């Protein structure tokens, strides 16, 4: 078939890519140079072979754990074959909420979700650039439940970037403590004082032993809240104001 006749025959062809999105050939310049249009977004240059096999990328396909998509915009998921910081943080967030395998080994993330706005990588990446900061020698983490205690949804209103040293202050070890209140441990050799709390490190370490669960928890609450406030003031000029204020007002509760 002559090339002009072949082009005429193939323009208008409709297919589906490997994620089930409908695509249509709108230009055919040759076997390796065709233009494909999806329901929305800019047309995509590809080849006839890729079109026939469904190997055409569409920025609105739910390519990340069946939920996340790249979207249209300036933010790239990778540069020079390496994932960008924005994409690493975004894909990790999606994974924590929607990967069944991850949740099985990390049950604390059961029933967690990502707001629909952030299913689009472009929206999250812009928020990332607007809110990310660095502190020398510190790893900065994305947190969803310091600003809003008990929160299960990642969103612009509930998330904040946090130095890892601060983030660790709020780890509750829920899977390990069983029936015990937050921060309280059962001593294997303690008859008169069977309950224990351990807070801080080095010179600031507090290691207390108590007769009752209530005594142990009340001591933990006092020392833990004091440590969080102390840490907040140490970081006052380095962290966002909303994080600083949340730390100052943080209330340790027995059911945490």
Protein Blocks (a to p, Z undefined) as FASTA:
>chain_A
ZZklmmmmmgopacddfkopacddfbdfbjklccdddfbdcdddddfklmmnopaccfkb
cfegolacgbjajbdfbgehiacfklmmmmmmmmmmmmmklmmmmmmlgoiacdfklmpm
klmmmmmmmmgccdehiacdddfklmmghiabdcfklgccddfklmmmmpgolmlnomac
ehiacdfklmklmcccdedehjllccdddfbfklmmmmmmmmmmmmmmmmmmmmmmmmcf
klmmmmmmpccdfkZZ
